[in-house]
């Protein structure tokens, strides 16, 4: 199974990249994790719809055909770590490759979100995009560790 994190925004601070890389290397070979960063559309005087359309096109190009799409959305389903572990187990049992999509500064195109297979949220708080990448991969690793009986997660 492959998890692809598709994130709008090419550049993150060094601390965030270091933290992301640390968790990414912990996954076992049977659960591959890949980050695909796509360019943020320059804001300028463009309409929100134009921004959404440009970023949506880049996001869709980064997601392989047949992949289950899960968007991160502030109004998505709130999950506990154990609930995320159950979702991960389900995706693995179904042999679904999954793309987890992190939007840009203005979020994601509403039609793209509506068409996604799932919408989840990481927090009720507003988080910087670099932090979201780190938090997401850490929670995916934690979910894997729960399913594997690894002692990383303590509850």
C-alpha positions as CSV (number, residue, x, y, z in Angstrom):
1,X,0.0,0.0,0.0
2,X,1.1,3.5,-0.7
3,X,0.2,6.7,1.1
4,X,0.8,9.9,-0.9
5,X,0.7,13.2,0.9
6,X,-0.2,15.9,-1.6
7,X,0.5,19.3,-0.1
8,X,0.1,22.7,-1.7
9,X,3.3,24.7,-1.2
10,X,6.8,23.8,-2.3
11,X,8.8,25.3,0.6
12,X,8.7,24.6,4.3
13,X,11.1,25.6,7.0
14,X,14.1,23.3,7.6
15,X,12.8,22.2,11.0
16,X,9.5,21.0,9.4
17,X,11.3,19.1,6.7
18,X,13.7,17.5,9.2
19,X,10.7,16.4,11.3
20,X,8.8,15.1,8.3
21,X,11.8,13.1,7.1
22,X,12.3,11.6,10.5
23,X,8.8,10.1,10.6
24,X,8.8,9.2,6.9
25,X,11.8,6.9,7.3
26,X,10.2,5.0,10.1
27,X,7.5,3.3,8.0
28,X,7.9,-0.3,7.1
29,X,8.5,-1.3,3.4
30,X,5.0,-2.6,3.0
31,X,3.6,0.9,3.8
32,X,5.3,3.4,1.5
33,X,4.8,7.1,2.2
34,X,5.6,9.7,-0.4
35,X,5.3,13.5,-0.3
36,X,4.2,15.4,-3.5
37,X,4.4,19.1,-3.0
38,X,2.6,21.2,-5.6
39,X,3.1,24.9,-6.4
40,X,0.9,27.4,-4.7
41,X,-0.8,29.6,-7.2
42,X,0.5,33.2,-7.0
43,X,-2.3,35.3,-5.3
44,X,-2.0,38.7,-7.0
45,X,-5.4,40.0,-8.2
46,X,-6.8,36.6,-9.1
47,X,-10.3,35.5,-8.0
48,X,-10.6,32.7,-5.4
49,X,-12.2,30.5,-8.1
50,X,-9.1,31.0,-10.4
51,X,-6.8,30.1,-7.5
52,X,-8.8,27.0,-6.6
53,X,-8.9,25.9,-10.3
54,X,-5.1,26.2,-10.8
55,X,-4.2,24.4,-7.5
56,X,-6.8,21.7,-8.2
57,X,-5.3,21.0,-11.5
58,X,-1.9,20.5,-9.9
59,X,-3.3,18.4,-7.1
60,X,-5.1,16.1,-9.5
61,X,-2.0,15.7,-11.6
62,X,-0.1,14.5,-8.5
63,X,-2.6,11.8,-7.6
64,X,-2.4,8.5,-9.5
65,X,-5.6,7.3,-11.1
66,X,-7.6,4.9,-8.9
67,X,-6.2,6.4,-5.7
68,X,-8.6,6.9,-2.7
69,X,-8.7,10.7,-2.0
70,X,-8.8,11.9,1.6
71,X,-8.8,15.7,2.1
72,X,-7.8,17.5,5.2
73,X,-10.6,19.9,6.0
74,X,-11.4,21.9,9.1
75,X,-15.0,20.6,8.8
76,X,-14.0,17.0,8.2
77,X,-14.5,14.1,10.4
78,X,-12.7,14.4,13.7
79,X,-10.7,11.2,14.4
80,X,-9.0,9.8,17.4
81,X,-5.7,8.1,16.9
82,X,-7.3,4.7,17.3
83,X,-10.0,5.7,14.7
84,X,-7.3,6.7,12.3
85,X,-5.6,3.4,12.9
86,X,-8.8,1.6,12.0
87,X,-9.1,3.7,8.8
88,X,-5.5,2.8,7.9
89,X,-6.2,-0.9,8.5
90,X,-9.3,-0.7,6.3
91,X,-7.3,1.0,3.5
92,X,-4.6,-1.7,3.8
93,X,-7.2,-4.5,3.7
94,X,-8.8,-3.1,0.7
95,X,-5.4,-2.6,-0.9
96,X,-6.3,1.0,-1.5
97,X,-3.5,3.5,-2.3
98,X,-4.5,6.7,-0.5
99,X,-3.7,10.4,-1.3
100,X,-4.1,12.7,1.7
101,X,-4.5,16.2,0.5
102,X,-3.4,19.4,2.3
103,X,-4.7,22.6,0.7
104,X,-3.0,25.9,0.2
105,X,-3.4,29.2,2.1
106,X,-7.0,29.5,0.9
107,X,-7.9,25.8,1.4
108,X,-9.2,23.5,-1.3
109,X,-11.6,23.9,-4.1
110,X,-15.1,23.1,-2.6
111,X,-16.0,20.8,-5.5
112,X,-12.8,18.9,-5.1
113,X,-13.5,18.5,-1.4
114,X,-17.0,17.3,-2.1
115,X,-15.8,14.8,-4.6
116,X,-13.2,13.3,-2.2
117,X,-13.8,9.8,-0.7
118,X,-13.3,11.2,2.8
119,X,-12.8,14.4,4.6
120,X,-10.9,14.4,7.9
121,X,-9.5,17.1,10.2
122,X,-6.5,17.0,12.4
123,X,-7.4,19.7,14.8
124,X,-9.9,22.4,15.8
125,X,-7.0,24.8,15.8
126,X,-5.8,26.7,12.7
127,X,-2.3,25.3,12.0
128,X,0.5,26.5,9.8
129,X,0.9,24.3,6.7
130,X,4.4,23.1,7.6
131,X,3.1,22.0,10.9
132,X,0.2,20.1,9.3
133,X,2.7,18.0,7.2
134,X,4.5,17.1,10.4
135,X,1.4,16.4,12.4
136,X,-0.2,14.3,9.6
137,X,2.8,12.1,9.1
138,X,3.3,11.6,12.8
139,X,-0.3,10.6,13.2
140,X,-0.1,8.2,10.3
141,X,3.0,6.6,11.9
142,X,1.3,6.5,15.2
143,X,-1.8,4.8,13.6
144,X,0.5,2.2,11.9
145,X,2.2,1.6,15.3
146,X,-1.1,1.0,17.0
147,X,-2.0,-1.6,14.3
148,X,1.4,-3.2,14.5
149,X,1.3,-3.5,18.3
150,X,4.4,-1.3,18.4
151,X,5.0,0.5,21.8
152,X,5.2,4.0,20.2
153,X,1.6,4.8,21.1
154,X,0.6,4.8,24.8
155,X,-2.9,5.4,25.9
